[in-house]
Amino acid sequence: MISWILFLSYCIIFSLGYLQSIDTHVYQFLSSFQNSSLTIYMKIITFFGSTLGIILVCLLCLINDWKIGFMMSIHVAIVAIINQIMKILIARPRPDVLPLVIERGFSFPSAHAMVSFILYGMIAYFFWNKKKIISLLLFFVILLIGVSRIYLGVHYTSDVIGGYLFSFAYLNTVFIFMKNHKWLSYT
């Protein structure tokens, strides 16, 4: 419940325009590091949050364990649909900078941030008791995907944070449900 209150509070702060300064400063900071080598690296990182990247990881999860893979794929699809609805309702234009990749559609919230947080967060959850290092690496990947979206000039920082906060609240809800309904828990 607290995570949903945090997300809704963030949305209110966002709608009041209090995050524009942060958006500008973070982009200026990240863009100061722009070079061709780092841009290639950021494009590779952002691929892991793209539709194709997410589908490939979901397929690998389905091959590895079809029950868990199916459950994760369903949640990824649900969040992707919610993301598109939110983008249409909020209709925030993309950043007014020269982007390093081309993206279409609206900006808030970042689909890469939302969907990667769901998928890699769920994988991290299932690895946590056995291989914490993999879980920690997955959270680092989630963070890098968000940074890559800002660096590439296709999202504001507030888009990425909004996506993360929504997915954090969503995952908390899913995990609570799983713990309270043992038949759904595959761990």
Contacts in CASP RR format, 6 or more apart in sequence:
PFRMAT RR
TARGET T0000
AUTHOR 0000-0000-0000
METHOD contacts of the structure
MODEL  1
MISWILFLSYCIIFSLGYLQSIDTHVYQFLSSFQNSSLTIYMKIITFFGS
TLGIILVCLLCLINDWKIGFMMSIHVAIVAIINQIMKILIARPRPDVLPL
VIERGFSFPSAHAMVSFILYGMIAYFFWNKKKIISLLLFFVILLIGVSRI
YLGVHYTSDVIGGYLFSFAYLNTVFIFMKNHKWLSYT
3 165 0 8 1.000
3 168 0 8 1.000
3 169 0 8 1.000
3 172 0 8 1.000
3 173 0 8 1.000
4 169 0 8 1.000
4 173 0 8 1.000
6 165 0 8 1.000
6 168 0 8 1.000
6 169 0 8 1.000
7 162 0 8 1.000
7 165 0 8 1.000
7 166 0 8 1.000
7 168 0 8 1.000
7 169 0 8 1.000
10 161 0 8 1.000
10 162 0 8 1.000
10 165 0 8 1.000
11 162 0 8 1.000
13 19 0 8 1.000
14 108 0 8 1.000
14 158 0 8 1.000
14 162 0 8 1.000
19 156 0 8 1.000
19 157 0 8 1.000
19 158 0 8 1.000
20 158 0 8 1.000
22 157 0 8 1.000
22 158 0 8 1.000
23 95 0 8 1.000
23 156 0 8 1.000
23 157 0 8 1.000
23 158 0 8 1.000
26 150 0 8 1.000
26 157 0 8 1.000
27 95 0 8 1.000
27 97 0 8 1.000
27 150 0 8 1.000
27 153 0 8 1.000
27 156 0 8 1.000
27 157 0 8 1.000
30 147 0 8 1.000
30 150 0 8 1.000
30 151 0 8 1.000
31 97 0 8 1.000
31 151 0 8 1.000
31 153 0 8 1.000
33 151 0 8 1.000
34 100 0 8 1.000
34 151 0 8 1.000
38 151 0 8 1.000
39 100 0 8 1.000
39 151 0 8 1.000
39 152 0 8 1.000
42 100 0 8 1.000
42 147 0 8 1.000
42 148 0 8 1.000
42 151 0 8 1.000
42 152 0 8 1.000
43 100 0 8 1.000
43 101 0 8 1.000
43 148 0 8 1.000
43 152 0 8 1.000
45 141 0 8 1.000
45 144 0 8 1.000
45 145 0 8 1.000
45 147 0 8 1.000
45 148 0 8 1.000
46 101 0 8 1.000
46 112 0 8 1.000
46 145 0 8 1.000
46 148 0 8 1.000
46 149 0 8 1.000
46 152 0 8 1.000
47 53 0 8 1.000
48 54 0 8 1.000
48 57 0 8 1.000
48 116 0 8 1.000
48 141 0 8 1.000
48 145 0 8 1.000
49 112 0 8 1.000
49 115 0 8 1.000
49 116 0 8 1.000
49 145 0 8 1.000
50 112 0 8 1.000
54 76 0 8 1.000
54 115 0 8 1.000
54 116 0 8 1.000
54 119 0 8 1.000
57 119 0 8 1.000
57 120 0 8 1.000
57 123 0 8 1.000
58 69 0 8 1.000
58 72 0 8 1.000
58 73 0 8 1.000
58 76 0 8 1.000
58 119 0 8 1.000
61 68 0 8 1.000
61 69 0 8 1.000
61 72 0 8 1.000
61 73 0 8 1.000
61 123 0 8 1.000
62 69 0 8 1.000
62 70 0 8 1.000
62 73 0 8 1.000
65 186 0 8 1.000
67 186 0 8 1.000
68 126 0 8 1.000
68 186 0 8 1.000
71 122 0 8 1.000
71 184 0 8 1.000
71 186 0 8 1.000
72 118 0 8 1.000
72 119 0 8 1.000
72 122 0 8 1.000
72 123 0 8 1.000
75 118 0 8 1.000
75 122 0 8 1.000
75 170 0 8 1.000
75 174 0 8 1.000
76 115 0 8 1.000
76 118 0 8 1.000
76 119 0 8 1.000
79 114 0 8 1.000
79 115 0 8 1.000
79 118 0 8 1.000
79 166 0 8 1.000
79 167 0 8 1.000
79 170 0 8 1.000
80 111 0 8 1.000
80 114 0 8 1.000
80 115 0 8 1.000
82 114 0 8 1.000
82 166 0 8 1.000
83 109 0 8 1.000
83 111 0 8 1.000
83 114 0 8 1.000
83 115 0 8 1.000
83 163 0 8 1.000
84 111 0 8 1.000
86 108 0 8 1.000
86 109 0 8 1.000
86 166 0 8 1.000
87 105 0 8 1.000
87 106 0 8 1.000
87 107 0 8 1.000
87 108 0 8 1.000
87 109 0 8 1.000
87 111 0 8 1.000
88 106 0 8 1.000
90 106 0 8 1.000
90 108 0 8 1.000
90 109 0 8 1.000
91 106 0 8 1.000
92 106 0 8 1.000
92 107 0 8 1.000
92 108 0 8 1.000
92 156 0 8 1.000
92 159 0 8 1.000
93 106 0 8 1.000
93 107 0 8 1.000
94 103 0 8 1.000
94 105 0 8 1.000
94 106 0 8 1.000
94 107 0 8 1.000
94 153 0 8 1.000
94 154 0 8 1.000
94 155 0 8 1.000
95 107 0 8 1.000
95 153 0 8 1.000
95 154 0 8 1.000
95 155 0 8 1.000
95 156 0 8 1.000
97 153 0 8 1.000
98 153 0 8 1.000
99 152 0 8 1.000
99 153 0 8 1.000
99 154 0 8 1.000
100 151 0 8 1.000
100 152 0 8 1.000
100 153 0 8 1.000
101 152 0 8 1.000
101 153 0 8 1.000
101 154 0 8 1.000
103 154 0 8 1.000
107 154 0 8 1.000
107 155 0 8 1.000
107 156 0 8 1.000
107 159 0 8 1.000
108 156 0 8 1.000
108 158 0 8 1.000
108 159 0 8 1.000
108 162 0 8 1.000
109 159 0 8 1.000
109 160 0 8 1.000
109 162 0 8 1.000
109 163 0 8 1.000
109 166 0 8 1.000
110 146 0 8 1.000
110 149 0 8 1.000
110 155 0 8 1.000
110 159 0 8 1.000
110 160 0 8 1.000
110 162 0 8 1.000
110 163 0 8 1.000
112 145 0 8 1.000
112 146 0 8 1.000
112 148 0 8 1.000
112 149 0 8 1.000
112 155 0 8 1.000
112 160 0 8 1.000
113 142 0 8 1.000
113 145 0 8 1.000
113 146 0 8 1.000
113 149 0 8 1.000
113 155 0 8 1.000
113 159 0 8 1.000
113 160 0 8 1.000
113 161 0 8 1.000
113 162 0 8 1.000
113 163 0 8 1.000
113 164 0 8 1.000
113 167 0 8 1.000
114 162 0 8 1.000
114 163 0 8 1.000
114 164 0 8 1.000
114 166 0 8 1.000
114 167 0 8 1.000
115 167 0 8 1.000
116 141 0 8 1.000
116 142 0 8 1.000
116 145 0 8 1.000
116 146 0 8 1.000
117 142 0 8 1.000
117 163 0 8 1.000
117 164 0 8 1.000
117 167 0 8 1.000
117 168 0 8 1.000
117 171 0 8 1.000
118 167 0 8 1.000
118 170 0 8 1.000
118 171 0 8 1.000
120 138 0 8 1.000
120 139 0 8 1.000
120 141 0 8 1.000
120 142 0 8 1.000
121 138 0 8 1.000
121 139 0 8 1.000
121 142 0 8 1.000
121 171 0 8 1.000
122 171 0 8 1.000
122 174 0 8 1.000
123 138 0 8 1.000
124 134 0 8 1.000
124 135 0 8 1.000
124 136 0 8 1.000
124 138 0 8 1.000
124 139 0 8 1.000
125 135 0 8 1.000
125 171 0 8 1.000
125 175 0 8 1.000
125 187 0 8 1.000
126 186 0 8 1.000
126 187 0 8 1.000
127 134 0 8 1.000
127 135 0 8 1.000
127 138 0 8 1.000
128 135 0 8 1.000
129 187 0 8 1.000
142 164 0 8 1.000
146 155 0 8 1.000
146 160 0 8 1.000
146 164 0 8 1.000
147 160 0 8 1.000
149 155 0 8 1.000
149 159 0 8 1.000
149 160 0 8 1.000
150 156 0 8 1.000
150 157 0 8 1.000
150 160 0 8 1.000
177 184 0 8 1.000
178 184 0 8 1.000
178 185 0 8 1.000
179 185 0 8 1.000
END
